[in-house]
Amino acid sequence: MVFDLEYARQVINAEAKGVAKMAELVDKAFAKAAELIYNCKGAVIVTGIGKAGIVGRKISATLASTGTPSHFLHPAEAVHGDLGRLRKGDVVLVLSYGGETDEVIRLINIVKQLEVKLVAITANKDSRLAAHSDIVLCMGELDEACPFGVAPSVSTTCMLAIGDALALIVMKARDFSIEDYARFHPAGSLGAKLITVEQSMMFKAGEKLPIAKITDTVRQLLEKNGDVKRHGAVMVVDSKGKLAGIVTDADLRRLMAQGGVKVFEYTVKDIMTANCKRIKASALAAEAMAIFHKHRIDDLPVVDEQEKPIGLIDVQDIVAIKIVG
């Protein structure tokens, strides 16, 4: 079997050309559609049939993962009970190249009864769908890339590009951060790499931290932190509450081996590792892992902008969320 590779290139070029043309749609109507989605009090309901429906599922997933509540509604299933998904305050985004598909047109009356705003992505500005939509994003007539000019290819790729542009412009307007994105993607390597130190550290806001004063004795250090949950180190603070150093379990074991019980009367200042490594809560957990590897340490204090301890992160906490993959 010999495949026509030049034709394959033509398909890709045709789709690229079609997508490039969609930049012309970014006008006042596009801005109004983005504003409607941004201000939506309910969910953005994406619908479409056939290949347009498959694209619609992806657009809905992109909206949901970037801060806009959304789900897909199959137009055929809608009239068999799934219309219960629609609520006042929702926005409906309809994908239909011709704008005359029976299953899609059937939804219009119901959407209007619920006073739900309707945004259409279509190629036919004279269609019934366009006529009854609040906002129309018209792609214009497109030539499909298939040999017969009928199989959805260029049109569906263009729909996807428009949907992504809407979802991401709204994401940007919301100041959706990388930390927000990580919250919606906690599983898998992508989510793990975006998890912050604050999300992964063993201590949470309000919990007792393993802390000792620089003037404490080792005995006082142990007494103060006997009821603190699992930890492998104690953070040492100065008179202003700023991080001055750290004392690890390994440090105490070495001292006990060398000095025996008299170690209990040593001053924390004399045994701590001064100017220890530390990290901000807003940093990525991957940055903490880099510090663990570079400096061969197991415990890393987490500090605020004033260098005051607010948490402690352990190398095992990072390993547990599979930062390295």
C-alpha positions as CSV (number, residue, x, y, z in Angstrom):
1,M,0.0,0.0,0.0
2,V,1.4,3.4,-1.0
3,F,0.0,6.4,0.8
4,D,-0.2,9.9,-0.7
5,L,1.9,11.8,1.8
6,E,1.6,15.0,-0.2
7,Y,-2.2,14.8,0.3
8,A,-1.6,14.4,4.0
9,R,0.4,17.7,4.0
10,Q,-2.5,19.3,2.1
11,V,-4.9,18.3,4.8
12,I,-2.7,19.8,7.5
13,N,-2.2,23.0,5.5
14,A,-5.9,23.3,4.8
15,E,-6.8,23.0,8.5
16,A,-4.0,25.5,9.4
17,K,-5.3,27.9,6.9
18,G,-8.9,27.6,8.2
19,V,-7.8,28.2,11.8
20,A,-5.8,31.2,10.8
21,K,-8.9,32.7,9.2
22,M,-10.8,32.3,12.5
23,A,-8.7,35.2,14.0
24,E,-11.1,37.4,12.0
25,L,-13.9,36.3,14.4
26,V,-12.3,38.0,17.4
27,D,-14.5,41.1,17.3
28,K,-17.2,42.7,19.4
29,A,-19.4,39.6,19.2
30,F,-16.5,37.5,20.4
31,A,-15.9,39.9,23.3
32,K,-19.6,39.7,24.2
33,A,-19.5,35.9,24.2
34,A,-16.5,36.0,26.4
35,E,-18.2,38.5,28.8
36,L,-21.3,36.2,28.9
37,I,-19.2,33.2,29.9
38,Y,-17.1,35.2,32.4
39,N,-20.2,36.5,34.1
40,C,-22.1,33.2,34.0
41,K,-23.7,32.5,37.4
42,G,-24.4,28.8,36.6
43,A,-22.5,26.6,34.1
44,V,-21.6,26.8,30.5
45,I,-23.5,24.0,28.8
46,V,-21.9,23.0,25.5
47,T,-23.9,21.0,23.0
48,G,-23.6,19.7,19.5
49,I,-24.2,16.5,17.5
50,G,-21.8,14.2,15.6
51,K,-18.2,15.5,15.2
52,A,-19.2,18.9,16.4
53,G,-20.5,17.3,19.6
54,I,-17.1,15.5,20.1
55,V,-15.4,18.9,19.7
56,G,-17.9,20.3,22.1
57,R,-16.9,17.8,24.8
58,K,-13.3,18.9,24.5
59,I,-14.3,22.6,24.8
60,S,-16.4,21.9,27.8
61,A,-13.5,20.0,29.4
62,T,-11.2,23.0,28.7
63,L,-13.6,25.4,30.3
64,A,-14.0,23.3,33.4
65,S,-10.3,22.8,33.9
66,T,-9.6,26.5,33.6
67,G,-12.0,27.9,36.1
68,T,-15.4,28.0,34.3
69,P,-18.0,25.4,35.5
70,S,-19.1,23.5,32.4
71,H,-20.5,20.2,31.2
72,F,-21.6,18.7,27.9
73,L,-25.2,18.2,27.0
74,H,-26.0,15.8,24.1
75,P,-28.9,17.3,22.2
76,A,-30.6,13.9,21.5
77,E,-30.4,12.9,25.2
78,A,-31.5,16.4,26.2
79,V,-35.1,15.7,25.2
80,H,-35.1,12.3,27.0
81,G,-34.5,13.7,30.5
82,D,-31.1,15.5,30.4
83,L,-32.8,18.9,30.0
84,G,-32.9,18.8,33.8
85,R,-29.2,19.8,33.7
86,L,-30.2,23.3,32.4
87,R,-30.8,26.0,35.0
88,K,-31.5,29.7,34.9
89,G,-28.2,31.5,35.0
90,D,-26.5,29.0,32.7
91,V,-25.1,29.8,29.3
92,V,-25.5,27.4,26.3
93,L,-22.8,27.2,23.7
94,V,-24.0,25.4,20.6
95,L,-21.7,24.0,17.9
96,S,-23.4,23.4,14.5
97,Y,-21.8,24.0,11.1
98,G,-25.0,24.3,9.2
99,G,-27.2,25.6,12.1
100,E,-30.2,23.5,10.9
101,T,-29.6,20.1,12.6
102,D,-33.0,18.9,14.0
103,E,-31.7,17.8,17.4
104,V,-30.0,21.2,17.9
105,I,-33.0,23.3,16.7
106,R,-35.3,21.4,19.0
107,L,-33.3,22.7,22.0
108,I,-33.7,26.4,21.1
109,N,-37.3,26.7,22.3
110,I,-36.5,25.1,25.6
111,V,-33.5,27.2,26.1
112,K,-35.5,30.3,25.5
113,Q,-38.2,29.2,27.9
114,L,-35.6,29.0,30.7
115,E,-34.3,32.5,29.7
116,V,-30.9,31.0,29.2
117,K,-28.5,32.9,26.9
118,L,-27.4,31.1,23.8
119,V,-24.1,31.5,21.9
120,A,-23.8,29.8,18.5
121,I,-20.6,28.7,16.7
122,T,-21.8,28.1,13.1
123,A,-20.9,28.7,9.5
124,N,-24.4,29.8,8.4
125,K,-25.4,33.3,9.6
126,D,-28.8,32.8,7.9
127,S,-29.6,29.5,9.8
128,R,-32.4,29.1,12.3
129,L,-29.8,28.6,15.0
130,A,-28.2,31.9,14.2
131,A,-31.5,33.7,14.1
132,H,-32.5,32.6,17.6
133,S,-29.1,32.9,19.2
134,D,-28.1,35.8,21.5
135,I,-24.6,35.9,20.1
136,V,-23.4,34.3,16.8
137,L,-19.8,33.5,16.0
138,C,-20.0,32.8,12.3
139,M,-17.0,31.0,10.8
140,G,-18.2,31.5,7.2
141,E,-18.2,28.8,4.6
142,L,-15.3,26.4,4.8
143,D,-13.9,23.8,2.4
144,E,-13.4,20.5,4.2
145,A,-10.1,18.8,3.6
146,C,-11.5,15.3,2.8
147,P,-11.3,14.1,-0.8
148,F,-15.1,14.4,-1.2
149,G,-15.3,17.7,0.7
150,V,-17.9,16.4,3.1
151,A,-16.2,14.8,6.2
152,P,-15.9,17.4,9.0
153,S,-12.2,18.3,9.2
154,V,-11.4,22.0,8.6
155,S,-14.8,23.0,10.2
156,T,-14.4,21.0,13.4
157,T,-10.7,22.1,13.8
158,C,-11.9,25.7,13.5
159,M,-14.7,25.2,16.0
160,L,-12.1,23.8,18.4
161,A,-9.9,26.8,17.9
162,I,-12.7,29.2,18.6
163,G,-13.8,27.3,21.7
164,D,-10.2,27.2,23.1
165,A,-9.9,31.0,22.4
166,L,-13.1,31.7,24.4
167,A,-12.1,29.4,27.3
168,L,-8.6,30.8,27.5
169,I,-9.4,34.5,27.2
170,V,-11.9,34.0,30.1
171,M,-9.2,32.1,32.0
172,K,-6.8,35.0,31.6
173,A,-9.5,37.5,32.6
174,R,-10.1,35.6,35.8
175,D,-6.4,35.8,36.7
176,F,-6.5,32.0,36.9
177,S,-3.1,31.1,38.4
178,I,-0.8,28.1,38.0
179,E,-1.8,27.1,41.5
180,D,-5.5,27.2,40.5
181,Y,-4.7,25.0,37.5
182,A,-2.9,22.5,39.8
183,R,-6.0,22.2,42.0
184,F,-8.0,21.1,39.0
185,H,-5.3,18.7,37.9
186,P,-4.2,16.9,41.1
187,A,-3.6,13.5,39.4
188,G,-0.8,12.6,36.9
189,S,2.6,14.1,36.3
190,L,1.2,17.5,35.1
191,G,-0.7,18.1,38.3
192,A,2.1,16.9,40.5
193,K,4.6,19.3,38.9
194,L,2.2,22.2,39.5
195,I,1.6,21.4,43.2
196,T,2.9,24.1,45.5
197,V,4.9,23.8,48.7
198,E,1.9,25.0,50.7
199,Q,-0.3,22.2,49.2
200,S,2.3,19.5,50.0
201,M,3.9,20.5,53.3
202,M,3.2,18.3,56.3
203,F,1.9,21.2,58.5
204,K,-1.2,23.3,57.7
205,A,-2.2,26.7,58.8
206,G,-3.1,26.8,62.5
207,E,-1.2,23.6,63.4
208,K,1.6,23.5,66.0
209,L,5.0,23.7,64.4
210,P,8.2,22.1,65.6
211,I,9.9,25.3,66.8
212,A,12.5,26.1,69.5
213,K,14.0,29.5,70.5
214,I,17.7,30.1,69.8
215,T,18.2,30.4,73.6
216,D,16.5,27.1,74.5
217,T,18.4,24.1,75.7
218,V,18.2,20.8,73.9
219,R,16.0,19.5,76.9
220,Q,13.6,22.5,76.4
221,L,13.6,21.8,72.6
222,L,12.5,18.2,73.2
223,E,9.9,19.1,75.9
224,K,8.3,21.8,73.7
225,N,8.0,19.5,70.7
226,G,7.0,16.2,72.3
227,D,3.4,16.5,71.1
228,V,4.1,17.9,67.6
229,K,3.0,15.4,64.9
230,R,5.6,13.5,62.8
231,H,8.6,15.5,61.9
232,G,12.3,15.0,61.5
233,A,13.5,18.4,62.5
234,V,12.9,21.4,64.7
235,M,13.1,24.9,63.3
236,V,15.0,27.5,65.5
237,V,13.8,31.1,65.6
238,D,15.5,34.3,66.9
239,S,14.0,36.9,69.3
240,K,11.9,38.3,66.4
241,G,10.5,34.9,65.4
242,K,12.5,34.7,62.3
243,L,14.1,31.5,61.1
244,A,17.7,31.3,62.5
245,G,18.5,27.6,61.9
246,I,17.4,24.0,62.1
247,V,18.1,21.0,64.3
248,T,17.5,17.5,62.8
249,D,17.0,14.1,64.4
250,A,20.3,13.1,62.8
251,D,22.1,16.1,64.5
252,L,20.8,14.9,68.0
253,R,21.8,11.3,67.4
254,R,25.3,12.3,66.5
255,L,25.6,14.6,69.6
256,M,24.2,11.9,71.9
257,A,26.8,9.4,70.5
258,Q,29.5,11.9,71.2
259,G,28.4,13.6,74.5
260,G,25.8,11.3,76.1
261,V,23.2,12.9,78.5
262,K,25.1,16.1,78.9
263,V,23.9,17.0,75.5
264,F,20.5,17.9,77.0
265,E,22.0,21.0,78.6
266,Y,23.6,22.3,75.4
267,T,22.1,25.5,73.9
268,V,20.2,25.1,70.7
269,K,22.2,27.9,69.2
270,D,25.4,25.9,69.6
271,I,24.1,22.8,67.8
272,M,21.8,24.1,65.1
273,T,22.6,24.5,61.4
274,A,22.5,28.2,61.1
275,N,21.3,30.0,57.9
276,C,19.7,26.8,56.7
277,K,18.0,26.3,53.4
278,R,14.3,27.5,53.3
279,I,11.5,28.0,50.8
280,K,8.4,30.1,50.4
281,A,4.9,28.5,50.6
282,S,4.1,29.8,47.1
283,A,7.0,28.0,45.4
284,L,6.4,24.9,43.4
285,A,7.0,21.6,45.2
286,A,9.3,20.7,42.3
287,E,11.6,23.6,43.5
288,A,11.7,22.0,47.0
289,M,12.7,18.7,45.4
290,A,15.5,20.4,43.5
291,I,16.8,21.8,46.9
292,F,16.6,18.3,48.5
293,H,18.6,16.8,45.7
294,K,21.2,19.5,45.5
295,H,22.0,19.8,49.2
296,R,21.3,16.2,50.3
297,I,18.8,17.2,53.0
298,D,15.6,15.7,54.1
299,D,13.7,18.6,55.8
300,L,13.1,22.1,54.5
301,P,11.5,25.0,56.5
302,V,8.7,26.9,54.9
303,V,8.8,30.7,55.6
304,D,6.6,33.7,54.9
305,E,7.8,37.0,53.4
306,Q,9.1,38.0,56.9
307,E,11.2,34.8,57.1
308,K,9.0,33.5,59.9
309,P,8.4,29.7,59.8
310,I,4.9,28.7,58.7
311,G,5.5,25.1,57.8
312,L,8.0,22.3,57.2
313,I,8.3,20.1,54.2
314,D,9.9,16.6,54.2
315,V,11.4,14.9,51.2
316,Q,9.0,12.0,51.7
317,D,6.1,14.4,51.2
318,I,7.4,15.3,47.8
319,V,8.1,11.7,46.9
320,A,4.5,10.8,47.9
321,I,3.0,13.2,45.3
322,K,5.4,11.8,42.6
323,I,7.0,15.1,41.5
324,V,9.6,13.1,39.7
325,G,8.2,11.1,36.8
